[in-house]
Amino acid sequence: MPGRDGSPGRYAGAVHIAAVNQPADADGRKRPKNRKVQLALAAAELFCERGYHGVSLGEIATAVGISGPAIYRHFPNKYAILVFATRQLVDAALAATDEPAGQDPESRLDALLGALARLAVESRRACGLYQWEWRYLADEHCREFESDLGVLVRRLVRPLTDVRTELAEADANALVRAALSVFGSLGTHRAAIARGRAEQALRRLAWAVLRGEPPTPAALPPDLAPDRPAVRVGARRELLLAESIRLFRRYGYHAVSIEDIGRAAGINASSVYRYFPGKADILAAAFYRASERVTEATAAALAGATDAEDALFRMSRSYVDLTFERSDLVSVYLAENNNLPEVDRHELRKVQRLHVEEWVRLLGAVRPELPTSEARMLVHAALNLVTDLSRWVRFDRRSGMDRHLVRLVRTVLAA
């Protein structure tokens, strides 16, 4: 079936790139027919590694061995590459999940999970695009992305509800989105793990999630009422930091100016510089603040723990609570890492690694038979679930997602 842009096929070589029957460039070199696909794949990998705004058209062209001007034969601008790359990511998942006929529901679901596990491993360097780069898409393309994601979700919901007939469709939908987050988690880190072991682990984790309990919506506690007025921060520096974090989350770091920050805080842009040398310094301050909150939550969880298993439970609960309570801060912390000044980026990545390694250490104590590489993969999957599903419900505790996530984290770590 032709792609939406008229290119051949939904899969269109999104992961495996062939180079056959190649026409020649002017200098005699072979030019692949699928150069557009090559460029999009290279761009997706670079976007995931360095952020959308941190990558130039020339760097994308260099990655596939062509000159900068030659890229305009295929795309008018960088945004068009982002749209095409995002489409390819979803198209590859849809192609991988064409439902096999003539199988019982459990075998069909297992085949779909196996196909998604393979795809996650094959496209590891590009699959992180699903999580945060699409925030740069225009509304039209965001709706297209969500529509295609809905198709993918329904393809797994159908056999899941056949296997688990007691599930309501909404519950099955939530469990499937959690399973998809497990597959996507492989693209959020670079921890080494053998390909075969990674596929097996992802498949096993997805099954564990799909066999678990669905979210249980609960009444909204009075102190979390959505119409409660926000507390205005008093200190000017703290006010600037709070408003910056809110704007960065809503619009993205590059779309926010010093003028926007000053206006939100009720001061002139020039006055902002009394508190911060520049916008990058505000972002770095937000990251250090988020890092402090994570460290404090971890220390508090460990201080009250009776053993490693209890410590993991307490850390799960504190991390989920922090994500829901400080959603602006956590969202910026997870999305804007590539925009930090280099010194701050390296320093904060060390802190992030130490946080992950604390989880890995505790998991190793609870499950000594688990290889460290797989333990690290499970931890990243668990943390990614918290990120994806809390954002899916817009950090609203009325959904019951906060308690569900604590259970899901434990499910994944025990899988």
Contacts in CASP RR format, 6 or more apart in sequence:
PFRMAT RR
TARGET T0000
AUTHOR 0000-0000-0000
METHOD contacts of the structure
MODEL  1
MPGRDGSPGRYAGAVHIAAVNQPADADGRKRPKNRKVQLALAAAELFCER
GYHGVSLGEIATAVGISGPAIYRHFPNKYAILVFATRQLVDAALAATDEP
AGQDPESRLDALLGALARLAVESRRACGLYQWEWRYLADEHCREFESDLG
VLVRRLVRPLTDVRTELAEADANALVRAALSVFGSLGTHRAAIARGRAEQ
ALRRLAWAVLRGEPPTPAALPPDLAPDRPAVRVGARRELLLAESIRLFRR
YGYHAVSIEDIGRAAGINASSVYRYFPGKADILAAAFYRASERVTEATAA
ALAGATDAEDALFRMSRSYVDLTFERSDLVSVYLAENNNLPEVDRHELRK
VQRLHVEEWVRLLGAVRPELPTSEARMLVHAALNLVTDLSRWVRFDRRSG
MDRHLVRLVRTVLAA
1 9 0 8 1.000
1 10 0 8 1.000
2 8 0 8 1.000
2 9 0 8 1.000
3 9 0 8 1.000
3 10 0 8 1.000
3 12 0 8 1.000
3 87 0 8 1.000
3 91 0 8 1.000
4 87 0 8 1.000
4 144 0 8 1.000
5 84 0 8 1.000
5 87 0 8 1.000
7 36 0 8 1.000
7 37 0 8 1.000
9 91 0 8 1.000
10 91 0 8 1.000
10 92 0 8 1.000
10 94 0 8 1.000
10 95 0 8 1.000
11 91 0 8 1.000
11 92 0 8 1.000
11 95 0 8 1.000
11 96 0 8 1.000
12 34 0 8 1.000
12 37 0 8 1.000
12 88 0 8 1.000
12 91 0 8 1.000
13 34 0 8 1.000
13 37 0 8 1.000
13 88 0 8 1.000
13 92 0 8 1.000
14 37 0 8 1.000
14 41 0 8 1.000
14 88 0 8 1.000
14 89 0 8 1.000
14 91 0 8 1.000
14 92 0 8 1.000
14 95 0 8 1.000
14 123 0 8 1.000
15 41 0 8 1.000
15 92 0 8 1.000
15 119 0 8 1.000
15 122 0 8 1.000
15 123 0 8 1.000
16 122 0 8 1.000
17 32 0 8 1.000
17 34 0 8 1.000
17 37 0 8 1.000
17 38 0 8 1.000
17 41 0 8 1.000
18 32 0 8 1.000
18 34 0 8 1.000
19 30 0 8 1.000
19 32 0 8 1.000
19 33 0 8 1.000
19 34 0 8 1.000
20 33 0 8 1.000
21 33 0 8 1.000
22 30 0 8 1.000
22 31 0 8 1.000
22 32 0 8 1.000
22 33 0 8 1.000
23 30 0 8 1.000
23 31 0 8 1.000
23 33 0 8 1.000
24 30 0 8 1.000
24 31 0 8 1.000
25 31 0 8 1.000
32 38 0 8 1.000
35 64 0 8 1.000
35 66 0 8 1.000
35 73 0 8 1.000
35 74 0 8 1.000
36 74 0 8 1.000
36 75 0 8 1.000
36 84 0 8 1.000
37 88 0 8 1.000
38 64 0 8 1.000
39 60 0 8 1.000
39 61 0 8 1.000
39 64 0 8 1.000
39 71 0 8 1.000
39 74 0 8 1.000
39 75 0 8 1.000
39 81 0 8 1.000
40 81 0 8 1.000
40 84 0 8 1.000
40 85 0 8 1.000
40 88 0 8 1.000
41 85 0 8 1.000
41 88 0 8 1.000
41 126 0 8 1.000
42 60 0 8 1.000
42 63 0 8 1.000
42 64 0 8 1.000
43 55 0 8 1.000
43 60 0 8 1.000
43 63 0 8 1.000
43 78 0 8 1.000
43 81 0 8 1.000
43 82 0 8 1.000
43 85 0 8 1.000
44 85 0 8 1.000
44 88 0 8 1.000
44 89 0 8 1.000
44 125 0 8 1.000
44 126 0 8 1.000
44 129 0 8 1.000
45 63 0 8 1.000
45 125 0 8 1.000
45 126 0 8 1.000
46 55 0 8 1.000
46 59 0 8 1.000
46 60 0 8 1.000
46 63 0 8 1.000
47 55 0 8 1.000
47 82 0 8 1.000
47 85 0 8 1.000
47 129 0 8 1.000
47 133 0 8 1.000
48 125 0 8 1.000
48 126 0 8 1.000
48 127 0 8 1.000
48 128 0 8 1.000
48 129 0 8 1.000
48 133 0 8 1.000
48 187 0 8 1.000
49 125 0 8 1.000
50 338 0 8 1.000
51 133 0 8 1.000
51 338 0 8 1.000
51 339 0 8 1.000
52 78 0 8 1.000
52 82 0 8 1.000
52 133 0 8 1.000
52 136 0 8 1.000
53 253 0 8 1.000
53 254 0 8 1.000
53 339 0 8 1.000
54 338 0 8 1.000
55 78 0 8 1.000
56 78 0 8 1.000
57 68 0 8 1.000
57 71 0 8 1.000
57 77 0 8 1.000
57 78 0 8 1.000
57 81 0 8 1.000
58 68 0 8 1.000
58 71 0 8 1.000
60 71 0 8 1.000
60 78 0 8 1.000
60 81 0 8 1.000
61 67 0 8 1.000
61 68 0 8 1.000
61 70 0 8 1.000
61 71 0 8 1.000
62 68 0 8 1.000
75 81 0 8 1.000
75 84 0 8 1.000
79 136 0 8 1.000
82 133 0 8 1.000
82 136 0 8 1.000
82 137 0 8 1.000
83 137 0 8 1.000
83 141 0 8 1.000
85 126 0 8 1.000
85 129 0 8 1.000
86 129 0 8 1.000
86 130 0 8 1.000
86 133 0 8 1.000
86 134 0 8 1.000
86 137 0 8 1.000
86 141 0 8 1.000
86 145 0 8 1.000
87 144 0 8 1.000
87 148 0 8 1.000
89 123 0 8 1.000
89 126 0 8 1.000
89 127 0 8 1.000
89 129 0 8 1.000
89 130 0 8 1.000
90 130 0 8 1.000
90 145 0 8 1.000
90 148 0 8 1.000
90 149 0 8 1.000
90 152 0 8 1.000
91 148 0 8 1.000
92 119 0 8 1.000
92 123 0 8 1.000
93 116 0 8 1.000
93 119 0 8 1.000
93 152 0 8 1.000
94 148 0 8 1.000
94 151 0 8 1.000
94 152 0 8 1.000
94 155 0 8 1.000
96 115 0 8 1.000
96 116 0 8 1.000
96 118 0 8 1.000
96 119 0 8 1.000
97 112 0 8 1.000
97 115 0 8 1.000
97 116 0 8 1.000
97 152 0 8 1.000
97 155 0 8 1.000
97 156 0 8 1.000
99 108 0 8 1.000
99 112 0 8 1.000
99 155 0 8 1.000
99 158 0 8 1.000
99 159 0 8 1.000
100 108 0 8 1.000
100 111 0 8 1.000
102 108 0 8 1.000
103 111 0 8 1.000
105 159 0 8 1.000
105 162 0 8 1.000
105 163 0 8 1.000
106 159 0 8 1.000
106 163 0 8 1.000
108 159 0 8 1.000
109 156 0 8 1.000
109 159 0 8 1.000
109 160 0 8 1.000
109 163 0 8 1.000
109 210 0 8 1.000
110 203 0 8 1.000
110 207 0 8 1.000
112 155 0 8 1.000
112 156 0 8 1.000
112 159 0 8 1.000
113 156 0 8 1.000
113 179 0 8 1.000
113 203 0 8 1.000
113 206 0 8 1.000
113 207 0 8 1.000
114 199 0 8 1.000
114 203 0 8 1.000
116 180 0 8 1.000
116 183 0 8 1.000
116 202 0 8 1.000
116 206 0 8 1.000
117 183 0 8 1.000
117 198 0 8 1.000
117 199 0 8 1.000
117 200 0 8 1.000
117 202 0 8 1.000
117 203 0 8 1.000
117 206 0 8 1.000
118 199 0 8 1.000
119 127 0 8 1.000
119 183 0 8 1.000
120 127 0 8 1.000
120 183 0 8 1.000
120 184 0 8 1.000
120 186 0 8 1.000
120 187 0 8 1.000
120 198 0 8 1.000
120 202 0 8 1.000
121 186 0 8 1.000
121 195 0 8 1.000
121 196 0 8 1.000
121 198 0 8 1.000
121 199 0 8 1.000
121 202 0 8 1.000
124 186 0 8 1.000
124 187 0 8 1.000
125 187 0 8 1.000
127 183 0 8 1.000
127 184 0 8 1.000
127 186 0 8 1.000
127 187 0 8 1.000
128 184 0 8 1.000
128 187 0 8 1.000
128 188 0 8 1.000
130 184 0 8 1.000
131 184 0 8 1.000
131 188 0 8 1.000
131 384 0 8 1.000
131 387 0 8 1.000
131 388 0 8 1.000
132 334 0 8 1.000
132 335 0 8 1.000
134 141 0 8 1.000
134 142 0 8 1.000
134 145 0 8 1.000
135 252 0 8 1.000
135 335 0 8 1.000
137 145 0 8 1.000
152 180 0 8 1.000
153 173 0 8 1.000
153 176 0 8 1.000
153 177 0 8 1.000
153 180 0 8 1.000
156 176 0 8 1.000
156 179 0 8 1.000
156 180 0 8 1.000
157 169 0 8 1.000
157 172 0 8 1.000
157 173 0 8 1.000
157 176 0 8 1.000
160 167 0 8 1.000
160 172 0 8 1.000
160 175 0 8 1.000
160 176 0 8 1.000
160 210 0 8 1.000
161 167 0 8 1.000
161 169 0 8 1.000
161 172 0 8 1.000
164 172 0 8 1.000
164 210 0 8 1.000
164 211 0 8 1.000
167 175 0 8 1.000
167 214 0 8 1.000
168 214 0 8 1.000
171 214 0 8 1.000
171 215 0 8 1.000
172 214 0 8 1.000
174 214 0 8 1.000
174 215 0 8 1.000
174 389 0 8 1.000
174 404 0 8 1.000
175 209 0 8 1.000
175 210 0 8 1.000
175 212 0 8 1.000
175 214 0 8 1.000
176 210 0 8 1.000
177 388 0 8 1.000
177 389 0 8 1.000
177 392 0 8 1.000
178 209 0 8 1.000
178 385 0 8 1.000
178 388 0 8 1.000
178 389 0 8 1.000
178 408 0 8 1.000
179 206 0 8 1.000
179 209 0 8 1.000
179 210 0 8 1.000
181 381 0 8 1.000
181 384 0 8 1.000
181 385 0 8 1.000
181 387 0 8 1.000
181 388 0 8 1.000
181 389 0 8 1.000
182 202 0 8 1.000
182 205 0 8 1.000
182 206 0 8 1.000
182 209 0 8 1.000
182 381 0 8 1.000
182 384 0 8 1.000
182 385 0 8 1.000
182 412 0 8 1.000
183 202 0 8 1.000
183 206 0 8 1.000
184 384 0 8 1.000
185 377 0 8 1.000
185 380 0 8 1.000
185 381 0 8 1.000
185 383 0 8 1.000
185 384 0 8 1.000
185 385 0 8 1.000
186 198 0 8 1.000
186 202 0 8 1.000
186 377 0 8 1.000
186 380 0 8 1.000
186 381 0 8 1.000
188 380 0 8 1.000
188 384 0 8 1.000
189 356 0 8 1.000
189 376 0 8 1.000
189 380 0 8 1.000
191 373 0 8 1.000
191 376 0 8 1.000
191 377 0 8 1.000
191 380 0 8 1.000
192 373 0 8 1.000
193 201 0 8 1.000
193 373 0 8 1.000
193 374 0 8 1.000
193 376 0 8 1.000
193 377 0 8 1.000
194 373 0 8 1.000
197 371 0 8 1.000
197 373 0 8 1.000
197 374 0 8 1.000
198 377 0 8 1.000
201 374 0 8 1.000
201 377 0 8 1.000
201 378 0 8 1.000
202 381 0 8 1.000
204 415 0 8 1.000
205 378 0 8 1.000
205 381 0 8 1.000
205 412 0 8 1.000
205 415 0 8 1.000
207 415 0 8 1.000
208 411 0 8 1.000
208 412 0 8 1.000
208 414 0 8 1.000
208 415 0 8 1.000
209 385 0 8 1.000
209 408 0 8 1.000
209 411 0 8 1.000
209 412 0 8 1.000
212 407 0 8 1.000
212 411 0 8 1.000
213 404 0 8 1.000
213 407 0 8 1.000
214 404 0 8 1.000
215 399 0 8 1.000
215 400 0 8 1.000
215 401 0 8 1.000
215 403 0 8 1.000
215 404 0 8 1.000
216 400 0 8 1.000
216 403 0 8 1.000
216 404 0 8 1.000
217 398 0 8 1.000
217 399 0 8 1.000
217 400 0 8 1.000
218 397 0 8 1.000
218 398 0 8 1.000
218 400 0 8 1.000
218 403 0 8 1.000
219 398 0 8 1.000
220 226 0 8 1.000
220 397 0 8 1.000
220 398 0 8 1.000
221 397 0 8 1.000
224 397 0 8 1.000
224 398 0 8 1.000
226 396 0 8 1.000
232 239 0 8 1.000
233 239 0 8 1.000
233 242 0 8 1.000
236 265 0 8 1.000
236 267 0 8 1.000
236 275 0 8 1.000
237 275 0 8 1.000
237 276 0 8 1.000
239 265 0 8 1.000
240 261 0 8 1.000
240 262 0 8 1.000
240 265 0 8 1.000
240 267 0 8 1.000
240 272 0 8 1.000
240 275 0 8 1.000
240 276 0 8 1.000
240 282 0 8 1.000
241 282 0 8 1.000
241 285 0 8 1.000
241 286 0 8 1.000
241 289 0 8 1.000
243 261 0 8 1.000
243 262 0 8 1.000
243 264 0 8 1.000
243 265 0 8 1.000
244 256 0 8 1.000
244 261 0 8 1.000
244 264 0 8 1.000
244 279 0 8 1.000
244 282 0 8 1.000
244 283 0 8 1.000
244 286 0 8 1.000
245 286 0 8 1.000
245 328 0 8 1.000
245 329 0 8 1.000
245 332 0 8 1.000
246 264 0 8 1.000
246 328 0 8 1.000
247 256 0 8 1.000
247 260 0 8 1.000
247 261 0 8 1.000
247 264 0 8 1.000
248 256 0 8 1.000
248 283 0 8 1.000
248 286 0 8 1.000
248 332 0 8 1.000
248 336 0 8 1.000
249 327 0 8 1.000
249 328 0 8 1.000
249 331 0 8 1.000
249 332 0 8 1.000
249 335 0 8 1.000
252 335 0 8 1.000
252 336 0 8 1.000
253 279 0 8 1.000
253 283 0 8 1.000
253 332 0 8 1.000
253 336 0 8 1.000
253 339 0 8 1.000
254 339 0 8 1.000
256 279 0 8 1.000
257 269 0 8 1.000
257 279 0 8 1.000
258 269 0 8 1.000
258 272 0 8 1.000
258 273 0 8 1.000
258 278 0 8 1.000
258 279 0 8 1.000
259 269 0 8 1.000
261 269 0 8 1.000
261 272 0 8 1.000
261 279 0 8 1.000
261 282 0 8 1.000
262 268 0 8 1.000
262 269 0 8 1.000
262 271 0 8 1.000
262 272 0 8 1.000
263 269 0 8 1.000
265 272 0 8 1.000
272 278 0 8 1.000
276 282 0 8 1.000
276 285 0 8 1.000
280 339 0 8 1.000
280 340 0 8 1.000
280 341 0 8 1.000
281 341 0 8 1.000
283 332 0 8 1.000
283 336 0 8 1.000
283 339 0 8 1.000
283 340 0 8 1.000
284 340 0 8 1.000
284 341 0 8 1.000
284 344 0 8 1.000
286 329 0 8 1.000
286 332 0 8 1.000
286 333 0 8 1.000
287 332 0 8 1.000
287 333 0 8 1.000
287 336 0 8 1.000
287 337 0 8 1.000
287 340 0 8 1.000
287 344 0 8 1.000
287 348 0 8 1.000
288 344 0 8 1.000
288 348 0 8 1.000
289 329 0 8 1.000
290 326 0 8 1.000
290 329 0 8 1.000
290 330 0 8 1.000
290 332 0 8 1.000
290 333 0 8 1.000
291 333 0 8 1.000
291 348 0 8 1.000
291 351 0 8 1.000
291 352 0 8 1.000
293 322 0 8 1.000
293 326 0 8 1.000
293 329 0 8 1.000
294 319 0 8 1.000
294 322 0 8 1.000
294 355 0 8 1.000
295 351 0 8 1.000
295 355 0 8 1.000
297 315 0 8 1.000
297 318 0 8 1.000
297 319 0 8 1.000
297 321 0 8 1.000
297 322 0 8 1.000
298 315 0 8 1.000
298 318 0 8 1.000
298 355 0 8 1.000
298 358 0 8 1.000
300 318 0 8 1.000
301 311 0 8 1.000
301 314 0 8 1.000
301 315 0 8 1.000
301 317 0 8 1.000
301 318 0 8 1.000
302 311 0 8 1.000
302 314 0 8 1.000
302 315 0 8 1.000
302 358 0 8 1.000
304 310 0 8 1.000
304 314 0 8 1.000
305 311 0 8 1.000
305 314 0 8 1.000
308 362 0 8 1.000
308 364 0 8 1.000
308 365 0 8 1.000
308 366 0 8 1.000
309 366 0 8 1.000
311 362 0 8 1.000
312 359 0 8 1.000
312 362 0 8 1.000
312 363 0 8 1.000
312 366 0 8 1.000
312 410 0 8 1.000
312 413 0 8 1.000
313 406 0 8 1.000
313 410 0 8 1.000
315 358 0 8 1.000
315 359 0 8 1.000
315 362 0 8 1.000
316 382 0 8 1.000
316 405 0 8 1.000
316 406 0 8 1.000
316 409 0 8 1.000
316 410 0 8 1.000
316 413 0 8 1.000
317 406 0 8 1.000
319 383 0 8 1.000
319 386 0 8 1.000
319 409 0 8 1.000
320 386 0 8 1.000
320 390 0 8 1.000
320 402 0 8 1.000
320 405 0 8 1.000
320 406 0 8 1.000
320 409 0 8 1.000
321 402 0 8 1.000
322 330 0 8 1.000
323 330 0 8 1.000
323 386 0 8 1.000
323 387 0 8 1.000
323 390 0 8 1.000
323 395 0 8 1.000
324 390 0 8 1.000
324 395 0 8 1.000
324 397 0 8 1.000
324 402 0 8 1.000
327 390 0 8 1.000
327 395 0 8 1.000
330 387 0 8 1.000
331 391 0 8 1.000
334 387 0 8 1.000
337 345 0 8 1.000
337 348 0 8 1.000
337 349 0 8 1.000
338 345 0 8 1.000
340 348 0 8 1.000
356 376 0 8 1.000
356 379 0 8 1.000
356 380 0 8 1.000
356 383 0 8 1.000
359 379 0 8 1.000
359 382 0 8 1.000
359 383 0 8 1.000
360 372 0 8 1.000
360 375 0 8 1.000
360 376 0 8 1.000
360 379 0 8 1.000
363 370 0 8 1.000
363 375 0 8 1.000
363 378 0 8 1.000
363 379 0 8 1.000
363 413 0 8 1.000
364 370 0 8 1.000
364 372 0 8 1.000
364 375 0 8 1.000
366 413 0 8 1.000
367 375 0 8 1.000
367 414 0 8 1.000
370 378 0 8 1.000
378 412 0 8 1.000
378 413 0 8 1.000
378 415 0 8 1.000
379 413 0 8 1.000
381 412 0 8 1.000
382 408 0 8 1.000
382 409 0 8 1.000
382 412 0 8 1.000
382 413 0 8 1.000
385 405 0 8 1.000
385 408 0 8 1.000
385 409 0 8 1.000
385 412 0 8 1.000
386 405 0 8 1.000
386 409 0 8 1.000
389 401 0 8 1.000
389 404 0 8 1.000
389 405 0 8 1.000
389 408 0 8 1.000
390 401 0 8 1.000
390 402 0 8 1.000
390 405 0 8 1.000
392 401 0 8 1.000
393 399 0 8 1.000
393 400 0 8 1.000
393 401 0 8 1.000
END
